[in-house]
Amino acid sequence: MAEQRLIDRRTGKPQRNGAAIAALVVGLFALAVGAWSPIPVLGLLAAMLAVVPAVVAIALGHVGLSRSRRIGGIGRVMAIVGLCAGYVALGILVAMAVGWIVGTIVQGF
């Protein structure tokens, strides 16, 4: 009975959770790029490139989680990993931004 719910009625193929897959890919990209943010010169470019993918990964992860509940848990782990990667990347970027601001204030501009 549960298998009937996991098969797409129109195509006969197993259902997939595209939002969870996208969250995983975008979240890992944001984490990989965000990891470069502590480097002095390259870090500013890396931080600017990683902010949008981190937020997108978080949004897609939440969508993927809600979609996985409807289709029997498909993609749940990928959505969670994408969410975690997005939140960790965003946390790194916020910490670096705070560090840059505090460092600038302490040095006297």
Backbone as CSV, one residue per row, in Angstrom:
resi,resn,N_x,N_y,N_z,CA_x,CA_y,CA_z,C_x,C_y,C_z
1,MET,0.817,-1.187,0.000,0.000,0.000,0.000,0.862,1.254,0.000
2,ALA,1.962,1.238,0.754,2.830,2.403,0.793,3.543,2.604,-0.535
3,GLU,3.794,1.520,-1.263,4.475,1.637,-2.552,3.611,2.359,-3.567
4,GLN,2.312,2.243,-3.476,1.436,2.927,-4.408,1.562,4.434,-4.258
5,ARG,1.802,4.889,-3.061,1.922,6.316,-2.818,3.238,6.869,-3.339
6,LEU,4.276,6.022,-3.453,5.593,6.466,-3.874,5.766,6.462,-5.388
7,ILE,4.799,5.932,-6.128,4.874,5.880,-7.581,4.022,7.011,-8.151
8,ASP,4.595,7.742,-9.096,3.842,8.807,-9.749,2.777,8.175,-10.640
9,ARG,1.556,8.567,-10.466,0.448,7.960,-11.210,0.501,8.299,-12.698
10,ARG,1.039,9.440,-13.055,1.057,9.853,-14.464,2.124,9.133,-15.262
11,THR,3.305,8.997,-14.696,4.417,8.426,-15.456,4.758,7.004,-15.048
12,GLY,4.354,6.578,-13.877,4.688,5.253,-13.399,6.093,5.154,-12.820
13,LYS,6.806,6.278,-12.736,8.162,6.296,-12.192,8.124,6.645,-10.707
14,PRO,9.155,6.257,-9.966,9.205,6.641,-8.545,9.283,8.161,-8.382
15,GLN,8.661,8.655,-7.346,8.681,10.093,-7.099,10.042,10.519,-6.584
16,ARG,10.400,11.762,-6.878,11.649,12.343,-6.390,11.337,13.654,-5.704
17,ASN,12.271,14.067,-4.876,12.113,15.310,-4.144,13.164,16.288,-4.677
18,GLY,12.789,17.029,-5.705,13.721,17.948,-6.344,14.193,19.062,-5.434
19,ALA,13.332,19.529,-4.551,13.727,20.604,-3.639,14.800,20.116,-2.671
20,ALA,14.701,18.866,-2.227,15.706,18.331,-1.315,17.047,18.156,-2.023
21,ILE,17.010,17.689,-3.257,18.241,17.532,-4.032,18.895,18.889,-4.258
22,ALA,18.091,19.882,-4.636,18.620,21.228,-4.870,19.169,21.836,-3.582
23,ALA,18.496,21.606,-2.457,18.982,22.120,-1.169,20.335,21.528,-0.829
24,LEU,20.500,20.243,-1.089,21.772,19.586,-0.812,22.889,20.171,-1.666
25,VAL,22.652,20.305,-2.956,23.684,20.809,-3.868,24.034,22.264,-3.551
26,VAL,23.020,23.105,-3.409,23.258,24.526,-3.150,23.865,24.734,-1.763
27,GLY,23.417,23.960,-0.783,23.966,24.079,0.568,25.434,23.694,0.629
28,LEU,25.799,22.615,-0.044,27.205,22.224,-0.059,28.062,23.236,-0.819
29,PHE,27.505,23.825,-1.885,28.227,24.884,-2.597,28.444,26.086,-1.687
30,ALA,27.399,26.504,-0.982,27.518,27.652,-0.080,28.522,27.375,1.033
31,LEU,28.530,26.157,1.538,29.470,25.797,2.588,30.901,25.786,2.066
32,ALA,31.092,25.270,0.866,32.435,25.221,0.281,32.961,26.624,-0.005
33,VAL,32.123,27.489,-0.525,32.552,28.863,-0.818,32.681,29.666,0.470
34,GLY,31.768,29.463,1.402,31.813,30.191,2.672,33.018,29.837,3.521
35,ALA,33.573,28.660,3.314,34.755,28.259,4.076,35.973,29.117,3.739
36,TRP,35.942,29.771,2.595,37.047,30.654,2.185,36.935,32.050,2.798
37,SER,35.838,32.360,3.475,35.626,33.720,3.971,36.632,34.199,5.021
38,PRO,37.262,33.350,5.830,38.258,33.880,6.773,39.548,34.384,6.121
39,ILE,39.786,34.036,4.867,41.001,34.480,4.184,40.866,35.979,3.909
40,PRO,41.896,36.795,4.216,41.753,38.248,4.177,41.215,38.847,2.877
41,VAL,41.848,38.687,1.765,41.402,39.368,0.550,40.349,38.555,-0.189
42,LEU,40.597,37.287,-0.341,39.679,36.415,-1.045,38.378,36.216,-0.274
43,GLY,38.430,36.411,1.037,37.276,36.183,1.891,36.101,37.093,1.611
44,LEU,36.355,38.322,1.250,35.260,39.239,0.950,34.487,38.782,-0.283
45,LEU,35.206,38.374,-1.311,34.550,37.857,-2.511,33.805,36.559,-2.204
46,ALA,34.434,35.683,-1.434,33.796,34.415,-1.076,32.537,34.652,-0.260
47,ALA,32.589,35.604,0.650,31.414,35.900,1.476,30.263,36.420,0.631
48,MET,30.574,37.291,-0.318,29.517,37.826,-1.174,28.927,36.735,-2.071
49,LEU,29.756,35.787,-2.499,29.272,34.715,-3.359,28.498,33.648,-2.589
50,ALA,28.681,33.550,-1.299,28.065,32.468,-0.526,26.781,32.862,0.185
51,VAL,26.490,34.143,0.296,25.301,34.564,1.058,24.020,34.087,0.386
52,VAL,23.872,34.371,-0.886,22.634,34.009,-1.581,22.433,32.494,-1.633
53,PRO,23.457,31.697,-2.002,23.231,30.252,-1.984,22.898,29.695,-0.599
54,ALA,23.439,30.281,0.452,23.116,29.808,1.802,21.645,30.032,2.119
55,VAL,21.135,31.195,1.792,19.721,31.494,2.042,18.827,30.622,1.169
56,VAL,19.227,30.421,-0.086,18.450,29.566,-0.991,18.444,28.123,-0.489
57,ALA,19.570,27.645,0.016,19.635,26.279,0.545,18.722,26.110,1.746
58,ILE,18.658,27.113,2.580,17.775,27.047,3.753,16.312,26.994,3.307
59,ALA,15.947,27.844,2.368,14.564,27.858,1.881,14.208,26.536,1.193
60,LEU,15.093,26.057,0.326,14.829,24.804,-0.376,14.819,23.616,0.590
61,GLY,15.630,23.670,1.619,15.634,22.604,2.608,14.312,22.498,3.344
62,HIS,13.745,23.642,3.700,12.442,23.618,4.368,11.350,23.120,3.425
63,VAL,11.397,23.547,2.175,10.422,23.067,1.186,10.596,21.565,0.974
64,GLY,11.839,21.119,0.882,12.107,19.699,0.695,11.640,18.853,1.865
65,LEU,11.788,19.372,3.080,11.295,18.645,4.254,9.777,18.514,4.240
66,SER,9.096,19.584,3.919,7.633,19.501,3.897,7.160,18.596,2.763
67,ARG,7.860,18.633,1.641,7.493,17.768,0.526,7.781,16.302,0.851
68,SER,8.839,16.047,1.608,9.162,14.660,1.942,8.110,14.043,2.856
69,ARG,7.468,14.855,3.678,6.387,14.343,4.518,5.208,13.874,3.673
70,ARG,4.962,14.583,2.561,3.822,14.228,1.715,4.083,13.007,0.843
71,ILE,5.337,12.754,0.502,5.619,11.651,-0.416,6.324,10.489,0.273
72,GLY,6.135,10.344,1.548,6.613,9.172,2.249,8.059,9.206,2.682
73,GLY,8.616,10.356,2.920,9.973,10.454,3.444,11.069,10.479,2.400
74,ILE,10.719,10.543,1.136,11.731,10.571,0.083,12.468,11.909,0.131
75,GLY,13.785,11.860,0.209,14.596,13.069,0.206,14.734,13.754,1.545
76,ARG,14.259,13.128,2.597,14.298,13.776,3.921,15.730,14.039,4.376
77,VAL,16.603,13.063,4.212,17.990,13.217,4.657,18.706,14.281,3.824
78,MET,18.453,14.285,2.523,19.082,15.306,1.673,18.621,16.703,2.066
79,ALA,17.348,16.852,2.394,16.832,18.152,2.812,17.466,18.594,4.125
80,ILE,17.635,17.662,5.051,18.240,18.000,6.341,19.706,18.387,6.164
81,VAL,20.430,17.646,5.342,21.840,17.973,5.099,21.954,19.328,4.404
82,GLY,21.071,19.613,3.447,21.063,20.918,2.786,20.756,22.049,3.754
83,LEU,19.791,21.806,4.647,19.472,22.800,5.678,20.670,23.060,6.582
84,CYS,21.284,22.000,7.060,22.439,22.144,7.960,23.582,22.874,7.268
85,ALA,23.866,22.510,6.030,24.944,23.170,5.291,24.633,24.646,5.081
86,GLY,23.374,24.960,4.769,22.984,26.357,4.587,23.105,27.159,5.863
87,TYR,22.643,26.588,6.977,22.733,27.293,8.260,24.184,27.457,8.716
88,VAL,25.002,26.427,8.517,26.409,26.529,8.910,27.124,27.572,8.057
89,ALA,26.870,27.564,6.750,27.486,28.567,5.874,27.051,29.973,6.268
90,LEU,25.769,30.146,6.546,25.281,31.459,6.958,25.877,31.867,8.299
91,GLY,26.043,30.923,9.204,26.672,31.221,10.494,28.121,31.651,10.332
92,ILE,28.852,30.970,9.457,30.243,31.354,9.188,30.298,32.768,8.620
93,LEU,29.403,33.064,7.696,29.413,34.385,7.061,29.047,35.486,8.049
94,VAL,28.084,35.228,8.919,27.710,36.226,9.927,28.864,36.437,10.913
95,ALA,29.510,35.346,11.318,30.641,35.473,12.239,31.786,36.259,11.602
96,MET,32.049,36.015,10.330,33.109,36.757,9.645,32.746,38.236,9.489
97,ALA,31.475,38.518,9.192,31.053,39.912,9.064,31.188,40.645,10.391
98,VAL,30.781,39.996,11.464,30.931,40.608,12.786,32.404,40.806,13.112
99,GLY,33.229,39.817,12.780,34.666,39.941,13.010,35.289,41.084,12.228
100,TRP,34.877,41.233,10.965,35.406,42.337,10.155,34.971,43.692,10.719
101,ILE,33.716,43.781,11.148,33.228,45.051,11.685,33.935,45.374,12.991
102,VAL,34.038,44.417,13.890,34.718,44.655,15.168,36.200,44.982,14.936
103,GLY,36.825,44.261,14.033,38.240,44.540,13.731,38.459,45.930,13.178
104,THR,37.536,46.374,12.338,37.639,47.726,11.773,37.447,48.770,12.852
105,ILE,36.509,48.572,13.741,36.248,49.537,14.815,37.433,49.583,15.765
106,VAL,37.995,48.439,16.114,39.108,48.388,17.055,40.342,49.066,16.470
107,GLN,40.552,48.897,15.169,41.731,49.516,14.535,41.536,51.004,14.274
108,GLY,40.354,51.490,14.430,40.095,52.927,14.251,39.910,53.322,12.794
109,PHE,39.283,52.480,12.033,38.997,52.707,10.606,40.288,52.774,9.874
